[in-house]
């Protein structure tokens, strides 16, 4: 079981990571500034509330903000990736690989066990649907989502 300090440490990482991405997206995407500023203020306001519920919300925001990077051009994505590696010593690709490993485990178990796994699968379906690829994987993931909702 995690202690308060573990939650706080995790939330501070998520806050810093997401703010770095939001700042980068604000520079690269015109009109993104308002959303970015509001989101950053929420991260700042709640980053010291080290409860399990708050960490769960931060993790959802973390996935969403990371997902926003898929709209970047290859050059901008690589530029952001280098910035994150320099600041956090971890890349977007490593974060994505971790998510993909978790998704593979869920698929193998043929069952979604909690809301966090549900959100992970749902985000992957959205990503694949937007890219119009891997239709069979989308079908398999949708079956998991439907089974969880039942």
CORKAQUI-V228701 format. One record per backbone hydrogen bond with DSSP energy under -0.5 kcal/mol. NH is the residue of the N-H (numbers start at 1). CO is the residue of the C=O. Records with the same first field share a line. If there is no record, write none. Layout:
NH: CO, CO
//
This chain:
6: 3
7: 3
8: 4
9: 5
10: 6
11: 7
12: 8
13: 9
14: 10
15: 11
16: 12
17: 13
18: 14
19: 15
20: 16
21: 17
22: 18
23: 19
24: 20
25: 21
26: 22
27: 23
28: 24
29: 25
30: 28
32: 29
36: 32
37: 33
38: 34
39: 35
40: 36
41: 37
42: 38
43: 39
44: 40
45: 41
46: 42
47: 43
49: 46
50: 48
51: 49
55: 51
56: 52
57: 53
58: 54
59: 55
60: 56
61: 57
62: 58
63: 59
64: 60
65: 61
66: 62
67: 63
68: 64
69: 65, 66
70: 67
71: 68
72: 69
77: 73
78: 74
79: 75
80: 76
81: 77
82: 78
83: 79
84: 80
85: 81
86: 82
87: 83
88: 84
89: 84, 85
90: 84
95: 91
96: 92
97: 93
98: 94
99: 95
100: 96
101: 97
102: 98
103: 99
104: 100
105: 101
106: 102
107: 103
108: 104
109: 105
110: 106, 107
111: 106
113: 111
118: 114
119: 115
120: 116
121: 117
122: 118
123: 119
124: 120
125: 121
126: 122
127: 123
128: 124
129: 125
130: 126
131: 127
132: 128, 129
133: 128
138: 134
139: 135
140: 136
141: 137
142: 138
143: 139
144: 140
145: 141
146: 142
147: 143
148: 144
149: 145
150: 146
//
